[in-house]
């Protein structure tokens, strides 16, 4: 799958600003390998590229654009559909990179931004809200793209029996739909809320969507 905007050159440029002592080529190779690891179908460099493209359109509100960009690059660098601490481990990956690369002063902020992608129903604001909204923009994709996303998530949970997956996925989607605001920033709320809700309602009309355990977005 194409890396799209998530290029080695862009990564080098970012690290030159935020972690200038880091080995950009070595760390890019490590993150590219992580995003290409077996079992990933949605949480790949293509997803990161899509996030970066959206960020390029909506970077003006960012307090620290480099911190936001690094959080977007690394928010899914650790991903195991059987685990419940992917965001925490991804945040630790980011913190270690910054500590070793001369960007320790950014570590706490970037770790907090990565943790915002846990998508708990909490009042994220500022840069955390922007990161969160960019990661959830897929919910508002055109129907065919949204359906492809749903199939890719199912493939990442291939180890889960069909009935259990349908039930767990339904709980997650219903949780999003029940929120008063799906998106925390005014720009994303205005642009994406109605489209996302239409996709969520359509997905929930699929047979077998009952209550069950939470699955990752």
C-alpha positions, 0 to 999 in steps of 0.5 A: 500500500502506498505511503502517500504523503507519509514520505521519508523526506517529510519525516526527515524534515520534521525530525530536523525541527523537533528531534534534530539529533535523531537518526531520521533514516533509521527511525523512518525504517523502524516506523515504516516496518511497524506500519507494514507489520502482518495483520495491519489492513487499516492502521498502515502508512496509508492511514498516516498519509491521510491524516497528514493530508488533512493536517495540511488542510487544517494546521492553522489552529495548531498551537505547536504544528510540529508536535501535532504532526509527530503525534499523527505520525506515531499515534498507531506505530504500535498496533495489536488488535489483541491489546488494550494499551496500543496508544500508551505504547505508541506514546512511549515510542514517541517519548523515547524518540524525542528523548534520544533525539534532542527533543525532550522538551516536546515529549510530554506534549506529544505523548498527551496528543498520542493518548488523545487517539484513545477516543474516550468521550472526554473534552479534548481541546487545542492540539489534542482535539485537532489530533483526535478529530483528524484520526476520526475523519474516516467516519465521515468518508464517502460511503464506499471508502467508509465501507472499505474502512469497516472491511479493513478493521474486520480483517484486523480482527480476523481472530474474533468470531463473526458474531462477537465482532459484529456485537463489539463493533456495534457497541463502539459505533453506537458509542460514537453516535450517542455523543453530542459532538463527534468532533471537538474542533469547529472546523471538523464538526461543521464539515464532518459530523452529519456525514459521519452520523449517516455512515454510523447509522448505515453501518448499524443497520447491518444484521447482527449488530447487538451489544458487546465488547469494545473494539478499537477504532 
